[in-house]
Amino acid sequence: MKKFFAALLLSLPIVCHSGTSAEERKGKKVELTVQAGGDYRMNPTQLSAMYLLDDANLLGLKVGSDKSNEERQTNVAVQYKHYFENSFYLAGEMFYLNTREDVNGFWGPIIYQRDYADYRSLGAGIRIGNQWTWERVTLGCDWIGFGQRFGTFQKETSRLKDSTFTILNVIFGVSF
């Protein structure tokens, strides 16, 4: 996956137009992306379909999954994204998570034994980032985000935190 993104970044000047991202979004209606990185406390790969309400506002759906060893996650989110100026955005979302994660957190494998629990919940979050658009190609990153789970359907332990985080979630796709 890292080699794919590196090759993509090196090839962007060849396929890119010289207009600003705001100019390139004008007249477009759909954006389809693949996203990967730290999101919802794990590292899911996500697919997103966004509808451009206008050149600064998008509304869409994201679905994703991640599985590593005993931990797993599936997610579905409805997201609203607003661009300020050219590429900087603020995105709010409502999400559903179905996770199985280590309740001992980051230090669990080092200090404690692994202890897994299942968790199904609803939540809301906010994230900031930059996303650039050239003709049909779009590339961006959710730099950081925070979410809070508020509706729980299943929680096997009280040791799971209700907060979620996004950090360096890379976005690549097409728009038309």
C-alpha positions, -999 to +999 in steps of 0.1 A: +000+000+000+029+024+008+045+018-026+011+025-043+008+059-026+044+068-032+040+060-070+008+080-070+024+111-055+053+109-080+029+107-109+005+136-099+024+164-118+019+144-150-019+142-147-026+174-129-041+206-143-029+240-131-063+252-117-069+255-080-088+228-062-118+251-057-118+258-094-114+221-103-144+211-080-168+235-099-193+216-120-185+182-105-212+161-089-196+129-076-164+121-057-153+084-052-124+078-029-104+051-011-091+060+023-065+044+046-050+054+079-056+059+116-094+062+119-119+052+147-090+039+169-079+014+142-065+015+106-095+007+084-095+008+046-126+028+036-146+035+004-164+068+001-190+081-023-197+119-019-222+141-037-211+176-043-239+200-033-218+228-047-180+234-050-175+238-013-200+214+003-202+176+000-225+150+015-218+113+014-214+078+027-182+060+039-179+022+046-148+005+059-132-024+076-100-035+093-088-068+107-055-075+124-050-106+146-079-107+170-090-071+165-115-061+138-137-032+129-164-024+104-177+011+101-204+031+082-205+069+083-226+097+068-203+126+064-208+163+055-176+181+043-172+219+040-142+234+022-129+268+034-111+284+005-091+260-017-083+227+000-088+231+038-119+214+051-139+207+082-160+175+081-187+163+105-201+128+106-224+103+122-210+068+124-218+032+133-189+010+146-188-027+151-154-035+168-135-061+186-105-045+203-080-049+230-094-033+261-059-027+275-053-002+248-019+009+233+002-004+263-017-036+266+007-059+247+037-044+267+024-042+302-007-065+304-019-096+286-043-090+256-079-089+266-105-084+238-141-072+239-168-066+213-184-032+210-212-020+187-221+017+188-233+050+172-213+082+174-205+116+160-172+131+150-154+160+135-122+161+115-100+186+097-078+181+067-068+192+032-078+177-001-066+188-035-084+182-068-068+181-103-092+175-132-104+140-122-079+131-095-083+140-058-057+135-030-060+145+006-056+137+043-077+139+074-050+154+096-068+149+129-102+142+142-122+134+173-153+114+178-176+104+206-196+072+208-230+079+224-253+050+215-242+016+226-258-016+215-232-040+229-203-033+252-188-063+269-166-042+293-164-008+309-127-005+301-133+004+264-132+042+259-161+060+242-138+084+223-124+078+188-096+094+170-085+101+134-049+108+125-033+109+090-061+092+072-050+094+035-076+100+008-072+091-029-099+091-056-116+105-086-143+132-091-165+139-120 
